[in-house]
């Protein structure tokens, strides 16, 4: 696996205790709309969640003196936790009334909210369920567009849709962090085009050694600690210094 170039104390995603854990912890809430009669397709939900994370990262309210800037800074200075909950009907309408941004995919709807304290969720979000986000793709997804960003999922891991949505969000955020300002702006102006696909098993080992941003899971839920979950493949990161075999920006969630 690729080496982690960041010191232990600097990684916001490590499972081991670090200096970051002494600071107040925050979480980025995401809510996916899952109506009983018309749930979204799994891949659509994953892609929409990733774009929701990117959208709040690039929102003017998240920077400078913006209304969400302090919360965003506090969240990114510690572990950048993400929790996906589900809502339908009146639950969804109450969630939409809270400050946040709703992103719509082909049919999926995901609302992202500014970070909240780990133990300080708004009542209308805290009551939502985390479980029950098992979604399916009615048809196999089409091949990913190689000219756009692709978030490659580990083919050997089984994750619920909610878990995979959070992991896709982590990968999108790692790509955002690594991009220069001009590439960030171009991606944002284009509406954050991206695909989420499961990697071919034969290709996965090479992806983890490619030098592209790699998410490792801390093992808090569903999968073993240290598991490599997603590789963030953005066209601008395929160029130097992200050459094959080079050090990958690596994080654990």
Backbone as numpy.savetxt, mean C-alpha at the origin, in Angstrom:
# Nx Ny Nz CAx CAy CAz Cx Cy Cz
17.97 -12.97 -1.00 17.13 -11.78 -1.00 18.01 -10.53 -1.00
17.43 -9.42 -1.43 18.18 -8.18 -1.48 18.49 -7.70 -0.07
19.62 -7.07 0.08 20.01 -6.54 1.37 19.20 -5.29 1.68
19.02 -5.03 2.94 18.34 -3.82 3.40 19.38 -2.74 3.61
19.37 -1.67 2.79 20.40 -0.65 2.92 20.17 0.31 4.06
19.02 0.25 4.72 18.72 1.20 5.78 19.10 0.62 7.13
19.61 1.44 8.05 19.90 0.94 9.39 18.64 0.45 10.08
18.81 -0.47 11.02 17.66 -1.03 11.73 16.79 0.07 12.31
17.41 1.06 12.94 16.62 2.10 13.62 15.90 3.01 12.64
16.29 2.99 11.35 15.68 3.88 10.37 14.53 3.23 9.62
14.32 1.94 9.77 13.28 1.27 9.01 11.95 1.36 9.72
10.91 1.91 9.07 9.62 2.05 9.74 8.80 0.78 9.75
9.32 -0.31 9.17 8.49 -1.51 9.01 9.06 -2.76 9.66
10.15 -2.65 10.39 10.77 -3.85 10.92 9.93 -4.45 12.05
9.96 -5.80 12.14 9.22 -6.46 13.21 9.91 -6.29 14.55
11.26 -6.12 14.54 11.99 -5.94 15.79 11.69 -4.57 16.38
11.79 -4.50 17.71 11.60 -3.21 18.38 12.72 -2.25 17.98
12.37 -1.00 17.72 13.36 0.00 17.35 12.98 1.32 18.01
13.85 2.32 17.81 13.58 3.64 18.38 12.26 4.20 17.89
11.85 3.82 16.69 10.58 4.33 16.15 9.40 3.90 17.00
9.54 2.78 17.70 8.42 2.26 18.49 8.18 3.05 19.77
9.13 3.90 20.15 8.94 4.70 21.36 8.07 5.92 21.10
7.90 6.28 19.83 7.05 7.42 19.46 5.59 6.98 19.38
4.64 7.90 19.52 3.24 7.54 19.34 3.03 6.93 17.95
2.25 5.86 17.89 2.05 5.13 16.65 0.76 5.57 15.96
0.84 5.62 14.64 -0.31 6.03 13.83 -0.60 4.95 12.78
-1.79 4.99 12.24 -2.20 4.04 11.22 -2.96 4.79 10.14
-2.77 4.36 8.89 -3.51 4.94 7.77 -4.73 4.07 7.51
-5.93 4.58 7.77 -7.14 3.78 7.54 -7.56 3.80 6.06
-7.91 2.64 5.55 -8.52 2.52 4.25 -9.81 1.72 4.40
-10.86 2.15 3.73 -12.14 1.45 3.77 -12.54 1.11 2.35
-12.80 -0.16 2.12 -13.25 -0.62 0.80 -14.76 -0.87 0.87
-15.44 -0.41 -0.14 -16.89 -0.61 -0.20 -17.17 -2.00 -0.76
-17.84 -2.82 0.03 -18.21 -4.17 -0.41 -19.70 -4.36 -0.16
-20.48 -4.09 -1.18 -21.92 -4.32 -1.07 -22.19 -5.82 -1.25
-23.13 -6.32 -0.49 -23.38 -7.76 -0.46 -23.68 -8.31 -1.85
-24.46 -7.60 -2.63 -24.90 -8.12 -3.93 -23.93 -7.79 -5.06
-22.98 -6.90 -4.82 -22.13 -6.46 -5.93 -20.72 -6.12 -5.44
-19.99 -7.11 -4.95 -18.63 -6.83 -4.47 -17.69 -6.53 -5.64
-16.65 -5.76 -5.40 -15.69 -5.48 -6.47 -14.81 -6.69 -6.75
-14.19 -6.69 -7.92 -13.20 -7.72 -8.23 -11.95 -7.51 -7.38
-11.26 -8.58 -7.06 -10.10 -8.52 -6.18 -9.01 -7.60 -6.75
-8.61 -7.82 -7.99 -7.53 -7.02 -8.56 -7.91 -5.55 -8.63
-9.14 -5.26 -8.97 -9.62 -3.88 -9.01 -9.49 -3.24 -7.63
-9.85 -3.98 -6.59 -9.75 -3.45 -5.22 -8.30 -3.20 -4.83
-7.40 -4.12 -5.18 -5.99 -3.96 -4.85 -5.40 -2.73 -5.55
-5.69 -2.58 -6.82 -5.16 -1.44 -7.57 -5.73 -0.13 -7.06
-7.01 -0.13 -6.71 -7.64 1.09 -6.21 -7.07 1.47 -4.85
-6.79 0.50 -4.00 -6.17 0.79 -2.70 -4.79 1.39 -2.88
-4.00 0.84 -3.79 -2.66 1.38 -4.03 -2.74 2.81 -4.52
-3.68 3.10 -5.41 -3.82 4.47 -5.91 -4.35 5.40 -4.83
-5.14 4.87 -3.91 -5.63 5.70 -2.80 -4.46 6.14 -1.91
-3.54 5.21 -1.62 -2.37 5.57 -0.82 -1.55 6.63 -1.53
-1.30 6.45 -2.81 -0.53 7.43 -3.56 -1.23 8.79 -3.60
-2.54 8.75 -3.72 -3.29 10.00 -3.81 -3.16 10.83 -2.55
-3.26 10.18 -1.38 -3.15 10.97 -0.14 -1.70 11.42 0.07
-0.72 10.62 -0.37 0.68 11.04 -0.26 0.93 12.30 -1.08
0.29 12.39 -2.25 0.51 13.52 -3.13 -0.46 14.67 -2.94
-1.42 14.53 -2.03 -2.43 15.58 -1.83 -1.80 16.80 -1.16
-2.21 17.99 -1.58 -1.65 19.22 -1.02 -1.92 19.35 0.48
-2.98 18.72 0.96 -3.29 18.77 2.38 -2.31 17.95 3.22
-1.53 17.09 2.55 -0.56 16.25 3.24 0.82 16.88 3.33
0.99 18.05 2.75 2.32 18.68 2.69 2.31 20.05 3.34
3.51 20.53 3.69 3.65 21.89 4.21 2.80 22.14 5.44
1.94 23.15 5.33 1.03 23.50 6.42 -0.37 22.97 6.19
-0.49 21.96 5.34 -1.80 21.41 5.03 -2.48 20.80 6.24
-3.79 20.63 6.12 -4.60 20.15 7.24 -4.18 18.76 7.72
-3.63 17.95 6.83 -3.25 16.59 7.20 -1.74 16.43 7.36
-0.99 17.50 7.16 0.47 17.39 7.06 1.10 16.84 8.34
0.69 17.35 9.49 1.30 16.89 10.73 1.04 15.41 10.96
-0.20 14.98 10.73 -0.53 13.56 10.90 0.25 12.69 9.92
0.39 13.17 8.69 1.14 12.40 7.69 2.61 12.30 8.08
3.18 13.38 8.59 4.58 13.34 9.02 4.77 12.41 10.20
3.88 12.51 11.18 3.99 11.65 12.36 3.87 10.18 11.96
2.96 9.88 11.05 2.77 8.51 10.59 4.00 8.00 9.85
4.56 8.81 8.97 5.70 8.35 8.18 7.00 8.33 8.99
7.01 8.99 10.15 8.18 8.95 11.00 8.23 7.69 11.86
7.12 6.95 11.92 7.10 5.71 12.70 6.87 4.55 11.73
6.14 3.56 12.17 5.78 2.47 11.26 4.61 2.93 10.40
4.72 2.79 9.09 3.62 3.28 8.25 2.55 2.19 8.11
1.89 1.94 9.23 0.86 0.91 9.27 -0.33 1.31 8.39
-0.95 0.31 7.80 -2.19 0.50 7.04 -3.16 -0.60 7.46
-4.40 -0.22 7.67 -5.43 -1.19 8.02 -6.61 -0.98 7.07
-7.04 -2.07 6.47 -8.16 -2.03 5.53 -9.39 -2.60 6.21
-10.47 -1.83 6.22 -11.76 -2.29 6.75 -12.78 -2.24 5.63
-13.89 -2.89 5.83 -14.93 -2.96 4.80 -16.19 -2.27 5.29
-16.97 -1.76 4.34 -18.23 -1.10 4.69 -19.23 -1.27 3.56
-20.48 -1.18 3.90 -21.54 -1.20 2.88 -22.70 -0.37 3.41
-23.56 0.04 2.50 -24.79 0.73 2.88 -24.54 1.95 3.74
-25.24 1.99 4.88 -25.14 3.14 5.78 -23.74 3.28 6.35
-23.04 2.16 6.54 -21.66 2.22 7.04 -20.78 3.01 6.08
-20.95 2.74 4.80 -20.16 3.44 3.78 -20.50 4.92 3.75
-21.78 5.23 3.86 -22.19 6.64 3.83 -21.61 7.40 5.03
-21.57 6.75 6.20 -20.98 7.41 7.36 -19.47 7.59 7.18
-18.82 6.61 6.57 -17.38 6.73 6.33 -17.10 7.86 5.34
-17.94 8.01 4.34 -17.74 9.07 3.35 -17.93 10.46 3.94
-18.63 10.54 5.05 -18.85 11.85 5.69 -17.62 12.33 6.45
-16.67 11.44 6.70 -15.45 11.81 7.42 -14.41 12.36 6.44
-13.50 13.23 6.90 -12.48 13.76 6.01 -11.64 12.64 5.40
-11.47 12.69 4.09 -10.71 11.67 3.40 -10.87 11.83 1.90
-10.43 10.83 1.16 -10.47 10.87 -0.31 -10.99 9.52 -0.79
-12.02 9.54 -1.63 -12.53 8.31 -2.23 -11.95 8.15 -3.63
-11.36 6.99 -3.87 -10.80 6.66 -5.17 -11.64 5.54 -5.78
-11.99 5.70 -7.04 -12.81 4.71 -7.74 -11.98 4.04 -8.83
-12.03 2.72 -8.86 -11.37 1.96 -9.91 -12.37 1.63 -11.00
-12.23 0.45 -11.58 -13.21 0.04 -12.60 -14.59 -0.04 -11.97
-14.68 -0.64 -10.80 -15.92 -0.69 -10.03 -15.65 -0.52 -8.55
-14.42 -0.81 -8.13 -14.08 -0.72 -6.71 -14.09 0.72 -6.22
-14.45 0.90 -4.96 -14.37 2.19 -4.28 -13.60 2.01 -2.98
-12.57 2.81 -2.82 -11.76 2.77 -1.61 -11.62 4.20 -1.10
-11.89 4.39 0.17 -11.71 5.70 0.78 -10.53 5.64 1.73
-9.61 6.58 1.57 -8.43 6.67 2.42 -8.59 7.90 3.31
-8.15 7.76 4.55 -8.31 8.82 5.54 -6.94 9.24 6.05
-6.80 10.47 6.52 -5.53 10.86 7.13 -5.22 9.97 8.32
-3.95 9.75 8.62 -3.58 8.85 9.72 -4.22 9.24 11.04
-4.51 8.21 11.83 -5.08 8.40 13.17 -4.22 7.65 14.17
-4.25 8.02 15.46 -3.51 7.25 16.47 -3.95 5.79 16.46
-3.02 4.91 16.73 -3.29 3.48 16.68 -4.49 3.11 17.55
-4.65 3.80 18.68 -5.76 3.51 19.58 -6.78 4.64 19.60
-6.81 5.43 18.50 -7.71 6.59 18.48 -8.53 6.70 17.20
-9.05 5.57 16.73 -9.85 5.58 15.50 -11.17 6.33 15.71
-11.63 7.08 14.71 -12.97 7.66 14.78 -14.01 6.56 14.96
-15.05 6.85 15.69 -16.05 5.84 16.03 -16.62 5.14 14.79
-16.92 5.93 13.76 -17.55 5.35 12.57 -16.60 4.49 11.74
-15.30 4.58 12.01 -14.34 3.68 11.36 -14.01 2.51 12.27
-13.92 2.75 13.56 -13.55 1.70 14.51 -14.57 0.57 14.51
-15.82 0.89 14.23 -16.86 -0.14 14.29 -16.88 -1.03 13.05
-16.14 -0.65 12.01 -16.12 -1.44 10.78 -15.29 -2.70 10.95
-15.64 -3.73 10.19 -14.98 -5.02 10.29 -13.71 -5.07 9.43
-12.68 -5.72 9.96 -11.47 -5.97 9.19 -11.63 -7.23 8.36
-12.25 -8.25 8.95 -12.45 -9.51 8.23 -13.54 -9.36 7.18
-13.62 -10.33 6.30 -14.67 -10.31 5.29 -14.27 -9.62 4.00
-12.96 -9.40 3.82 -12.51 -8.76 2.57 -11.92 -9.80 1.62
-12.52 -10.99 1.59 -12.10 -12.02 0.64 -12.84 -11.80 -0.67
-12.12 -11.38 -1.67 -12.68 -11.06 -2.97 -12.07 -11.95 -4.03
-12.76 -12.09 -5.14 -12.28 -12.92 -6.25 -12.29 -12.12 -7.55
-11.51 -12.60 -8.50 -11.55 -12.05 -9.86 -12.44 -12.96 -10.71
-13.54 -12.43 -11.25 -14.41 -13.28 -12.08 -13.68 -13.85 -13.29
-12.74 -13.09 -13.83 -11.93 -13.51 -14.96 -10.47 -13.18 -14.66
-9.53 -13.93 -15.21 -8.12 -13.61 -14.98 -7.80 -12.20 -15.46
-7.01 -11.44 -14.69 -6.63 -10.09 -15.13 -5.83 -10.15 -16.43
-5.98 -9.11 -17.24 -5.20 -9.02 -18.47 -3.74 -8.77 -18.11
-2.84 -8.98 -19.06 -1.43 -8.73 -18.81 -1.20 -7.28 -18.42
-0.27 -7.07 -17.51 0.04 -5.72 -17.06 0.69 -4.91 -18.16
0.46 -3.61 -18.16 1.08 -2.69 -19.11 2.54 -2.48 -18.70
3.49 -2.92 -19.50 4.90 -2.81 -19.09 5.42 -1.37 -19.08
4.66 -0.44 -19.67 5.10 0.95 -19.67 4.64 1.70 -18.42
3.85 1.04 -17.57 3.35 1.66 -16.35 3.87 0.87 -15.14
3.61 1.40 -13.96 4.03 0.72 -12.74 3.29 -0.60 -12.56
4.01 -1.60 -12.07 3.40 -2.90 -11.76 3.83 -3.28 -10.35
2.88 -3.64 -9.52 3.16 -4.13 -8.18 3.02 -5.65 -8.24
4.16 -6.34 -8.12 4.19 -7.79 -8.30 4.03 -8.49 -6.95
2.98 -9.31 -6.84 2.71 -10.05 -5.61 3.47 -11.37 -5.61
3.89 -11.78 -4.42 4.55 -13.06 -4.25 3.58 -14.18 -4.61
3.92 -15.04 -5.58 2.98 -16.09 -6.00 2.84 -17.22 -4.99
3.74 -17.28 -4.00 3.74 -18.38 -3.04 3.01 -18.06 -1.75
2.47 -16.85 -1.64 1.78 -16.44 -0.42 0.28 -16.32 -0.65
-0.48 -16.87 0.28 -1.93 -16.67 0.24 -2.31 -15.56 1.20
-2.88 -14.49 0.68 -3.29 -13.35 1.51 -4.75 -13.02 1.24
-5.48 -12.65 2.28 -6.83 -12.14 2.07 -6.76 -10.87 1.23
-7.88 -10.49 0.66 -7.89 -9.27 -0.15 -7.50 -8.06 0.68
-7.97 -7.98 1.93 -7.63 -6.84 2.77 -6.14 -6.77 3.05
-5.53 -7.91 3.36 -4.09 -7.96 3.60 -3.33 -7.56 2.34
-3.75 -8.10 1.19 -3.07 -7.79 -0.06 -3.24 -6.32 -0.45
-4.39 -5.72 -0.12 -4.59 -4.30 -0.38 -3.60 -3.46 0.41
-3.40 -3.81 1.68 -2.44 -3.07 2.50 -1.02 -3.25 1.95
-0.68 -4.45 1.54 0.65 -4.71 1.01 0.89 -3.96 -0.29
-0.13 -3.93 -1.15 -0.01 -3.16 -2.39 0.18 -1.67 -2.08
-0.51 -1.20 -1.06 -0.33 0.19 -0.64 1.08 0.46 -0.15
1.66 -0.49 0.60 3.05 -0.34 1.04 3.99 -0.23 -0.16
3.80 -1.13 -1.13 4.68 -1.14 -2.29 4.57 0.15 -3.08
3.35 0.63 -3.26 3.16 1.90 -3.97 3.86 3.04 -3.23
3.79 3.02 -1.89 4.43 4.06 -1.11 5.95 3.98 -1.22
6.52 2.78 -1.22 7.97 2.65 -1.39 8.40 3.20 -2.74
7.62 2.92 -3.78 7.96 3.46 -5.10 7.90 4.98 -5.08
6.88 5.53 -4.46 6.73 6.99 -4.34 7.93 7.61 -3.64
8.34 7.00 -2.54 9.48 7.51 -1.78 10.76 7.52 -2.62
10.93 6.51 -3.46 12.18 6.38 -4.21 12.23 7.23 -5.47
11.10 7.70 -5.95 11.07 8.47 -7.19 11.54 9.90 -6.97
12.27 10.46 -7.93 12.59 11.89 -7.86 11.32 12.72 -8.06
11.39 13.98 -7.67 10.21 14.84 -7.69 9.54 14.90 -9.05
10.34 14.99 -10.11 9.74 15.12 -11.44 8.99 13.86 -11.85
9.49 12.70 -11.43 8.80 11.45 -11.76 7.53 11.30 -10.91
7.60 11.76 -9.66 6.39 11.76 -8.83 5.30 12.61 -9.48
5.70 13.80 -9.90 4.72 14.73 -10.50 4.11 14.14 -11.76
4.93 13.51 -12.59 4.42 12.92 -13.82 3.45 11.79 -13.53
3.78 10.97 -12.55 2.90 9.86 -12.17 1.58 10.39 -11.63
1.66 11.40 -10.79 0.45 11.99 -10.21 -0.40 12.64 -11.29
0.22 13.38 -12.19 -0.53 14.05 -13.26 -1.25 13.06 -14.16
-0.67 11.86 -14.30 -1.28 10.83 -15.13 -2.36 10.04 -14.41
-2.58 10.34 -13.13 -3.59 9.63 -12.36 -3.10 8.36 -11.71
-1.80 8.24 -11.51 -1.18 7.08 -10.88 -1.55 5.77 -11.58
-1.28 5.67 -12.88 -1.54 4.38 -13.55 -0.67 3.28 -12.96
-1.27 2.14 -12.68 -0.53 1.01 -12.14 -1.36 -0.26 -12.28
-0.68 -1.37 -12.18 -1.33 -2.68 -12.15 -0.83 -3.44 -10.94
-1.66 -4.33 -10.43 -1.24 -5.28 -9.41 -1.44 -6.67 -10.00
-0.37 -7.43 -10.04 -0.43 -8.76 -10.63 0.37 -9.74 -9.77
0.00 -10.99 -9.82 0.77 -12.04 -9.17 1.91 -12.43 -10.10
3.12 -12.42 -9.58 4.28 -12.72 -10.41 4.30 -14.19 -10.81
4.88 -14.46 -11.96 5.13 -15.83 -12.36 6.12 -16.45 -11.35
5.85 -17.65 -10.87 6.76 -18.24 -9.87 8.21 -18.29 -10.33
8.44 -18.52 -11.61 9.81 -18.60 -12.10 10.49 -17.23 -12.11
9.69 -16.17 -12.17 10.25 -14.82 -12.25 10.44 -14.18 -10.87
9.71 -14.66 -9.87 9.71 -14.00 -8.57 11.10 -13.88 -7.94
11.92 -14.94 -7.92 13.25 -14.77 -7.30 14.06 -13.66 -7.95
13.96 -13.53 -9.27 14.69 -12.46 -9.95 14.16 -11.08 -9.59
12.87 -10.98 -9.41 12.30 -9.69 -9.01 12.81 -9.26 -7.64
12.92 -10.20 -6.72 13.40 -9.83 -5.38 14.87 -9.45 -5.38
15.60 -9.82 -6.43 17.02 -9.46 -6.53 17.27 -8.32 -7.51
16.20 -7.73 -8.02 16.31 -6.77 -9.12 16.79 -5.39 -8.68
16.75 -5.11 -7.39 17.06 -3.77 -6.91 15.85 -2.87 -6.81
14.68 -3.38 -7.21 13.44 -2.60 -7.09 12.94 -2.64 -5.64
12.16 -1.64 -5.23 11.63 -1.63 -3.86 10.87 -2.91 -3.53
11.13 -3.43 -2.34 10.61 -4.73 -1.92 9.99 -4.60 -0.53
8.78 -5.11 -0.38 8.10 -5.09 0.91 8.29 -6.44 1.60
8.73 -6.38 2.85 8.81 -7.57 3.70 7.78 -7.42 4.82
7.09 -8.49 5.12 6.04 -8.42 6.14 6.60 -8.70 7.52
6.10 -7.98 8.50 6.56 -8.16 9.88 5.91 -9.36 10.55
4.91 -9.95 9.90 4.31 -11.16 10.45 3.27 -10.94 11.53
2.71 -9.76 11.61 1.69 -9.50 12.62 0.40 -10.25 12.30
0.08 -10.41 11.01 -1.15 -11.09 10.61 -0.90 -11.94 9.38
-1.49 -13.11 9.37 -1.65 -13.99 8.21 -0.39 -14.72 7.75
0.76 -14.05 7.64 1.93 -14.69 7.05 3.14 -14.56 7.96
4.16 -15.34 7.66 5.34 -15.43 8.52 6.17 -14.15 8.48
6.79 -13.78 9.61 7.66 -12.60 9.63 8.78 -12.72 8.60
9.07 -11.59 7.95 10.14 -11.54 6.97 9.75 -11.97 5.58
8.49 -12.38 5.39 8.06 -12.79 4.06 8.11 -11.63 3.08
8.65 -11.88 1.91 8.64 -10.87 0.85 7.27 -10.91 0.17
6.57 -9.80 0.18 5.18 -9.80 -0.29 4.99 -9.16 -1.65
5.63 -8.01 -1.89 5.40 -7.25 -3.12 6.69 -6.59 -3.58
6.90 -6.59 -4.89 7.96 -5.80 -5.51 7.31 -4.68 -6.31
7.80 -3.46 -6.10 7.27 -2.27 -6.78 8.11 -1.99 -8.02
7.53 -2.24 -9.18 8.23 -2.10 -10.46 7.70 -0.88 -11.20
8.39 0.24 -11.05 8.02 1.47 -11.75 9.04 1.73 -12.85
8.61 2.15 -14.05 9.56 2.34 -15.16 10.76 3.20 -14.79
10.55 4.25 -14.01 11.66 5.14 -13.66 12.65 4.47 -12.71
12.21 3.42 -12.01 13.10 2.73 -11.08 13.83 1.57 -11.72
13.54 1.32 -12.98 14.27 0.27 -13.70 15.61 0.79 -14.20
15.80 2.08 -14.14 17.05 2.68 -14.57 17.99 2.80 -13.38
19.23 3.16 -13.63 20.19 3.36 -12.54 19.64 4.38 -11.54
19.88 4.23 -10.22 20.78 3.23 -9.63 20.10 1.91 -9.30
18.91 1.66 -9.88 18.17 0.45 -9.55 18.44 -0.62 -10.59
19.72 -0.90 -10.85 20.08 -1.92 -11.81 19.92 -3.30 -11.21
19.67 -4.32 -12.06 19.56 -5.67 -11.53 20.75 -6.05 -10.67
20.44 -6.61 -9.51 21.50 -7.01 -8.60 21.90 -5.94 -7.63
21.42 -4.70 -7.81 21.77 -3.62 -6.92 20.96 -3.71 -5.63
21.32 -2.90 -4.64 20.60 -2.96 -3.36 19.18 -2.44 -3.50
18.25 -3.14 -2.92 16.84 -2.77 -3.00 16.42 -2.01 -1.75
15.65 -0.92 -1.90 15.01 -0.33 -0.73 14.04 -1.34 -0.16
14.29 -1.84 1.03 13.53 -2.93 1.58 12.90 -2.53 2.89
11.62 -2.85 3.08 10.94 -2.53 4.32 10.15 -3.74 4.78
9.85 -3.79 6.05 8.97 -4.82 6.60 7.75 -4.13 7.19
6.56 -4.64 6.90 5.33 -4.04 7.42 4.88 -4.80 8.65
